[in-house]
Amino acid sequence: MNKKILPAAGIIIVAIILIAINELTELTFIKDYALILIIAGMLLGVWLTKLSVKSKEKND
């Protein structure tokens, strides 16, 4: 698996969730913490990539 897919997917999923929350609600914390949440999504994707690589190495 390409190591860039999961971090990119994390960013895309978090961005879609933030856009949906921003459009459908009147919450203001989304505007304040959007960048932090997008970066957290990317880091989650990086962590999942490392976890899957370790799992594949362990099984081989």
N, C-alpha and C positions, 0 to 999 in steps of 0.2 A: 504494500500500500504506500502511496505517496505520502511523505511526512508532512506535507502542506495541506492536505485535505481536511483533517480534523480541526486544526486551528482556524482555517478559513470557514469551515462549517460553524464553529462556535461563534465567530464574529457575525456571520450572516443570521444565525438563529437569534442571537441577542439583539441585533439591530431590528429584525422583524418584530420581535416582542416589544421592544421599546417604541417602535413606530405605532404598533397597534394600541399600546397603552396610552400613548400620547394623543392619538386620534379619538379614542373611545372614552377617555376619562378626563377629569379635570385635575389630576394629580400633578403637582409641580416638582416633586423630587426627581422625576424622570429627566427633566431638563438640567437639574443640578448635577446628577450623577451619571449621565449617559456615557460619557467617555470612560469613566471608571468601570462601568458595567461591560462595555464593549471590550476593554482590555482584559477584564476578568474572564470573559468568554473565550478570548484568544488563549489565555493562559490555561484555562480548563482544557481546551483542545490540544495544547502542547502536552499537558500532563497525560491526557488520554492516549496520545500518540506514543509517548515514552512507555506507558503501561502496556500497550498492545505489543510494542517491540520486545519488551522484557518477557512477555507471555509467550511470544513466538520463539524466542531464543531458549526459553525454558522447555518448551515442548519438543524442540528439535534435538 
